[in-house]
Amino acid sequence: MPGRKKLGLLRKALAKVGKHVMWTFSKKLNRLFLHGCWKSVILKFSELNENDANKATEIWFEIGKAAGDSLMYAWLDRGKMIFSKKLEDMKVVVETAWYSFLGDHTDDVRYYEAGDGHEVPRIVWRFWKCWMCSGVFEDEDLKHLDLENLQEFGYGAAAAGIFETALQMVQDYVDNPYRVVVRETKCFCRGDDYQEFTAYFYPKEEPESSFEI
């Protein structure tokens, strides 16, 4: 279904208000409970793969992608008022969806055109604190895992998976010719100073083997 060309100021303002309304009336999980579930999943999948944390986060990412379908289908009808074909407007979708799903504000969201060493446009959002990996290095249960050397998928891999599916559904809804890839590009567990997710927008006709992440 073709979408509007771009968002006006009114729809952007409505999105800022609407994300609070959607969070207020949505079902919620206690953040401490969710943090414990996150840890348990990483531990269990590491255990099943010879304590390989990289394999565990890869599986966790795929689980997030699958969960993104149901989360986005429930959100799609309410969120479509802020969908547009303009990639820069995906900043509004990221801010609104993140808060709607997790009740958490993004600290910084930016859109970048292709360039500066990147072949495709991208949306980058950052957090100066991370509830997902809070206390990980003091946790005795996790000390045997080599979390500092996580590679393609960070500790927040499931969130990247959810948003890869969600943002792809938006692009398909507005009939844009992009394949979305989302990764956690900065992670406190890896020693970075902040948590960061990046959504890359590749032409659909481009083979996956050519993606540079």
C-alpha positions in Angstrom: 0.0 0.0 0.0 1.6 3.3 -1.1 2.2 5.7 1.8 2.3 9.5 2.1 5.4 11.2 0.7 6.5 12.7 4.1 5.3 13.5 7.6 4.1 17.0 8.4 4.7 18.9 11.6 1.2 17.9 12.9 1.7 14.2 12.5 5.1 14.4 14.1 3.6 16.2 17.1 0.8 13.7 17.3 3.4 10.9 17.4 5.1 12.4 20.4 1.7 12.4 22.3 0.5 9.2 20.8 3.4 7.1 22.0 2.5 7.9 25.6 -1.1 7.0 25.0 -0.2 3.7 23.4 2.2 2.8 26.2 -0.4 3.8 28.8 -3.0 1.4 27.4 -0.8 -1.4 26.3 0.1 -4.6 28.4 3.4 -4.1 30.2 6.1 -6.3 31.7 8.0 -5.3 34.8 11.5 -4.1 33.7 13.3 -6.2 36.4 11.4 -9.3 35.3 12.2 -8.6 31.6 15.9 -8.1 32.5 15.9 -11.5 34.3 14.3 -13.2 31.3 16.9 -11.6 29.0 19.7 -13.0 31.1 18.1 -16.4 31.4 17.7 -16.7 27.6 21.4 -15.8 27.0 22.5 -18.3 29.6 20.3 -21.1 28.3 21.3 -20.7 24.6 24.9 -20.3 25.6 24.7 -23.6 27.6 23.1 -25.4 24.7 26.0 -24.2 22.4 29.1 -25.0 24.4 29.0 -21.6 26.2 29.2 -19.8 22.9 27.7 -16.4 23.7 27.9 -15.3 20.0 25.7 -18.3 19.0 23.3 -17.5 21.8 22.9 -13.8 20.7 22.4 -14.9 17.1 19.5 -17.2 18.2 18.2 -14.4 20.5 18.2 -12.1 17.4 16.1 -14.6 15.4 13.6 -14.9 18.3 13.3 -11.2 18.3 12.6 -11.1 14.6 9.8 -13.7 15.0 8.4 -11.7 18.0 8.5 -8.5 15.9 5.7 -9.8 13.6 3.1 -10.1 16.4 4.2 -6.9 18.1 4.0 -4.9 14.8 0.7 -6.4 13.7 -0.9 -5.3 16.9 0.7 -1.8 16.5 0.3 -1.4 12.7 -3.2 0.0 12.6 -2.5 2.6 15.3 0.9 3.5 14.0 0.2 3.9 10.3 -0.7 7.6 10.7 3.1 8.3 11.1 4.2 6.1 8.2 5.6 7.8 5.1 7.9 7.0 2.1 10.5 9.4 3.3 13.3 7.5 5.0 14.2 10.4 7.3 10.7 10.1 8.8 11.6 6.6 10.1 13.2 8.5 13.0 9.7 9.2 14.2 8.7 5.6 13.8 11.7 4.4 15.8 11.1 6.8 18.7 7.4 6.1 18.8 7.6 2.3 18.4 10.5 2.0 21.0 8.5 3.8 23.6 5.3 2.0 22.7 6.9 -1.4 23.0 9.3 -0.9 25.9 8.3 2.3 27.7 11.8 3.7 27.2 12.9 7.0 25.6 15.6 6.9 23.0 18.4 9.4 24.0 19.4 10.3 20.4 18.0 9.3 17.0 19.6 10.4 13.7 19.1 9.9 10.0 22.2 9.6 7.7 22.2 9.6 3.9 24.6 7.2 2.2 28.2 8.3 2.6 31.0 8.6 5.1 32.0 5.0 4.5 28.4 3.7 4.4 26.9 2.7 1.1 23.2 3.0 2.1 21.0 5.3 4.2 20.7 4.5 7.9 18.9 5.4 11.1 21.0 5.4 14.3 19.5 5.5 17.8 21.5 5.6 21.1 21.1 5.1 24.8 23.5 6.3 27.5 22.1 3.7 30.0 21.0 0.1 29.1 18.5 -1.9 31.2 19.2 -5.0 29.1 22.8 -5.5 30.2 22.7 -3.6 33.5 24.9 -5.4 36.1 26.1 -8.0 33.7 29.8 -7.8 34.6 29.0 -8.1 38.3 26.7 -11.1 37.7 28.5 -14.4 38.8 26.2 -16.4 36.5 27.5 -14.7 33.4 31.2 -14.4 34.2 32.1 -17.5 32.2 30.7 -16.0 29.0 33.0 -14.0 26.8 30.6 -11.1 26.4 33.3 -8.5 25.7 34.0 -10.3 22.4 30.4 -10.4 21.1 30.6 -10.0 17.4 27.7 -9.3 14.9 25.0 -9.5 17.6 25.3 -7.7 20.9 23.6 -8.5 24.2 20.5 -6.6 23.0 20.2 -8.8 19.9 16.5 -9.5 20.4 15.6 -5.8 20.3 17.5 -5.5 17.0 15.6 -8.5 15.7 12.2 -7.0 16.7 13.0 -3.7 15.0 14.4 -5.3 11.9 11.0 -7.0 11.4 9.0 -3.9 12.5 10.8 -1.4 10.3 10.7 -3.8 7.3 6.9 -4.0 7.8 6.7 -0.2 7.6 8.8 -0.1 4.4 6.6 -2.8 2.8 3.4 -1.0 4.0 4.5 2.3 2.2 5.7 0.3 -0.8 9.3 1.4 -0.5 11.9 -0.8 -2.3 14.2 -1.3 0.7 15.4 -4.3 2.7 16.0 -3.4 6.3 18.8 -4.8 8.4 19.1 -3.8 12.1 22.1 -4.5 14.3 23.2 -3.4 17.8 26.3 -1.6 16.6 27.5 -0.4 20.0 27.1 -2.4 23.3 28.3 -1.8 26.8 29.2 -5.4 27.0 31.8 -4.9 24.2 33.3 -2.0 26.1 31.5 0.8 24.2 30.5 4.0 26.0 26.8 3.7 25.0 24.3 1.4 23.4 23.5 2.0 19.8 21.3 0.4 17.2 21.6 1.0 13.4 18.9 0.3 10.8 20.4 0.0 7.3 18.2 0.5 4.2 19.5 -1.7 1.3 17.9 -1.8 -2.2 15.7 -4.9 -2.3 17.4 -6.1 -5.5 20.8 -6.1 -3.8 21.9 -9.6 -2.7 22.4 -10.2 1.0 26.0 -11.3 0.4 26.9 -7.7 -0.6 25.5 -6.2 2.7 28.2 -4.4 4.7 27.4 -4.1 8.3 
